[in-house]
Amino acid sequence: MSMNSWQSSLLQTLAPQGKVTRLALVGIGNEFNGDDAAGVLVARQLAECNHKFQAGQVLVIDAGQVPENIVGSLRRFEPGVVLLVDAAQMGQSPGTVALVPLESVTGMSASSHSLPLSMLAGYLQSEFDCEVHLLGIQPRQNESYSDPSPDVLTAVQQVSSLICRYVLAGATTNQ
């Protein structure tokens, strides 16, 4: 499989030697606001490939609009890596996927959640002594009661497929 930049970066971040240990994936967004649903759609698709997960090594959470409410689940799971997945205004074409440096997330992303992800990430890093990464998907629109755009749905499928196939299934990055 030929990989582009975000795919290679994601695999190196989550499975540097081809092995993931204690990964928590947190899908964030509002399913009723078009492309803002990107993160929760990724989480829901990954929940469908649950049978491939190595027992006790992966936790998938659909956090919706309140990612700060998942701290208890993360505390019980004790992750080594937390991957936040959210719609993010990156000034790119709709459906663009990128690992977003947490230092660049100063306020809110495209989502409607109330706590800035930079604050949540800082808290998780200090509380759980884990790595926290943000995978952003560039939205086209976030209108209330609209469906996600085709560009974002394609990106959601690509992200879900990559994570399920190579990271959650325990495959190596060299396959």
N, C-alpha and C positions, 0 to 999 in steps of 0.2 A: 504494500500500500504506500503510495507516494503521499508524503505529509507536507502540509504548509507550515508556516511559522507558528501559528497559535497551537496547532496540534503537537508539534515537537516540543514546544515550550511547556505545554500542559503535562505531557508525559514525563518530561524531565523533572518538572516540579513535584508531581505526585508519585512518581516511581523512578527515581534516578538510576537504580540498578535493576529496573524491571520488576520490582516487588513493592507493593503497597502495604504499609502496616498502619492500622487504626486510622482509616480515612473517614471523615464525616463530610458529606456533601449536603449543603444547605441551599435549597432553592427558595428564592425570595421574589415577591412580586404580588400584583393584584390581578387575579384571573379575569376580572371584569373590565380591565382597562387595556384592551388590545395587546400591544407588544410588551406591556409591563408584565405580562404573564410568563415571560421567557424562563425565568428561574424556576418557577413552580412547575412549568411544563417539563423541564429537564428532570426535576426530581421525580415527577410522576412517571416519566418514561423509564427512569432508572429503577424505580420500584417494581416495574414489570419484569425486569431481568434479575430479580431478587434470587432466583434459584441458582444463579451463577456466583453469587457472593461467597467468599470464604467465611465460614461462620465466625462471628465476633470481630471481623476485621473491617467491615464497612457499615456505616450508618447513613441512611438517606432520610433527610427531613424536608418536608414541604412546610416551610415556615410562613408562607403567605406574606402578609404585610407587616408582621411583627417578629422579625428574626431574633430580637432580644428575648423572646419568650422561650427559646429553645435551650437556654443555658443549662437547665436541669438535666435534660436529655444528654447534652454534651458532657456534663460532669460525670454522669453514670458511665458513659461510654469511654471516657478518657482518650480523646483522639490525639494522634501525633500530627495530623494534618487536617485542617478544616478548609474546605473549598466552598466559598460563597459564590453562588451563581445568580446573576441579576441582570436586568436590562440596564444599560449604562450609556449615557450620552457621551460619546467619544469623538464626535465630529467626523464620523466615518460613514460609509454607505450602510444602509439598513441591512441587518443580518451579519455585519462584520463581528467576528469573535476575537477577543483579545484578553490576555492576562493583564489586568490593570494594576499598576503599582499602588499599593495602599497609601503611600505617601501623597499620591496625586488625588486621592479621594478626600477632598476637604469638606464637602457638604453632602448633599443628597445625590443619589443617582437618579435615573429616570423613574425609579419606583416611588410608590406613595408611602413607604414606611417612614416612621417618625424619627428614629435614631439614625444619625449618619453612620454609614458602614465603617468609616475610619474609627469611630469611637467603639463600635462593637468589636472590630478586629483587634484593637489595642487591648480591650478588656479580655478577650478570649486568649490572646497571646500571654498576657500576664497571669491570668487566672489558671490556665491549663498548661502553660509552658509548651505550647504547640506552634506549628507554623500555620499562618492564615493567609489564604490567597483569594483574590477576587477574579472570577471569570466573567467578563462583561459581554453582553450581546447588544449591539447597537439597534435601538428601536426605530421603526418608521413613524409610528404614531401610538399615542397612549389615550385615545378617546374613550370615554366611559361607555360601557356596554357594547364595545366593538370587538371583533374577532382579531386574533393576531394576524399580522401580514404574512404573505407567503415567504418573504425573505427571512423573517424571524422563525417561522416554522421550519424552514430548511436548516437554519443554524441550530435550532433546538435538536433536530434529528441528528445532525452531524456531531454535536457535542455529546448527546446521549449515547450514540453508537460508539464513538471513540472511547468514552469512559467505560461503558459496559464491556466492550470487546477487549480493550487493552489494559485497563486499570483494574476494574472490579473483577474481571474474570481471571486476573493474575497473569495475563500474558506478558511477555517481555516486550520492551520497546523496539527490539530488533526484528520482530516478525513482520 
